[in-house]
Amino acid sequence: MLTPALTQEFKNIVGADNVFTDDADLMTYSYDAAVVKPVIPALVARPTDSEALGRVVALCGENGLPLTVRGAGTNLSGGTVPTSREGIVILTNGLNRILEINEADMYAVVQPGVVTAKFAAAAEAKGLFYPPDPGSQAVSTLGGNVAENAGGLRGLKYGVTSNYVMGLKFFDTKGEIVKTGSKTVKCATGYNLTGLMVGSEGTLGVFDEITLKLIPPPAHRKAMVAVFDEMIKASEAVAAIIAARIIPCTLEFMDNFTIRAVESYSHAGLPTDAAALLLIEVDGHPAMVEEDAVRVEEICRRLNATDIRVARDDAERDKVWAARRSALSALAKLKPTLVLEDATVPRSRIPEMVQAMQDIAKKFRLEIGTFGHAGDGNLHPTILTDKRNTEEWTRVEAAIEAIFDKALAMGGTLSGEHGTGIAKSCFLEKETSLATILYSRAVKAALDPKNILNPGKVIGG
């Protein structure tokens, strides 16, 4: 239990101005972007250097205080919601320095509170490219991206956060630094602790430094919007593009419900009468880009695209992608409660999954807007509701389970990029097995015997 003496110790470590105990402040850190029950912490501590971070973790460990690490709170599965009224939140937005960008060896070292888009811009200024681009990149932090193994619009071609994490420094429950990985291209020393930590959602350690791989930027790119008057044809075009061995940088899907919401919100000039849109970008060597763009256009026209609009310049391109990134905000304006999921299926099953979303919406009498990273099978069915309507919320919960069941039946997964957190931990056994969960809990118990690191997340317990 947090005592006045312990509160003073936190203040001694991080400074009184970086310890928050007022009810209004604590309420701010009781929830994230997921629709789960808020839990107000006992205290929020905001360290601004590595030494203070380690001492805060050690103080929690010594006193058995549950801790939840929080960056920007954009998490969509409840990963940054405290699980105990007696727990504390460690806020990492004060650890926001880019420590190194190495142009010769193409890597960077950052603190966990660096904002994703700011880091990408800093890398670009050095002539380098950091591909992971979650929809929340303007505010989300790299520590959270690593903790959740965040994806993004470019995941189809470039992969997700785990593909760019070369090494980590993190604190264990005693406040001791653990170092994993290396700044070298290859590293086979010891256990792959980096792989264990990425996607662990703050349940196994607290990040202090992150070493990230950078790559050369693409030489050329071309973006286009393909318009369809049938959703099924748009989804078939996605499967056909991948089957043709074309790997666009980005291949995004929007249904009509989402198109209308986004256009009302962003005024990007999207065709609101379209049943579905594909937003596509190819990049790479100029000759290959032109060839791939022609082939993509041919495939879309063969599958009855009614119009294909090619961005004439970077300004048009940026306008299209800004509109796509606004989908969540646009839909959130329509109803008091928004539930954004990210069930993911093998890419060839996208048409079947899109149809399943429509059927589930009708069966449970719900408004569901569907958009997402169709090229890598990661769709975001977004349910618009009002949680205060208990009868409707019961239907929402049944629809969520139906979506997960359908995805798993196709060989898919509960989450492509949002993590498990609180929201999906109850479904974990459906995808894995009881033995998997027990094995994971044994790892957790060995590394965190007092169960203070984000308890109750991912594997329950």
Secondary structure, 3 states (H helix, E strand, C coil): CCCHHHHHHHHHHHCHHHEECCHHHHHHCCCCCCCCCCCCCCEEECCCCHHHHHHHHHHHHHHCCCEEEECCCCCCCCCCCCCCCCCEEEECCCCCCEEEEECCCCEEEECCCCEHHHHHHHHHHCCCECCCCCCCCCCCEHHHHHHHCCCCCCHHHHCCHHHHEEEEEEECCCCCEEEEECCCCCCCCCCCHHHHHCCCCCCCCEEEEEEEECECCCCEEEEEEEEECCHHHHHHHHHHHHHCCCCCCEEEEEEHHHHHHHHHHHCCCCCCCCCEEEEEEEEECHHHHHHHHHHHHHHHHHCCEEEEEECCCHHHHHHHHHHHHCHHHHHHCCCCEEEECCCECCHHHHHHHHHHHHHHHHHCCCEEEEEEEHHHCEEEEEEEECCCCHHHHHHHHHHHHHHHHHHHHCCCECCCCCCCCCCCHHHHHHHCCHHHHHHHHHHHHHHCCCCCECCCCCCCC
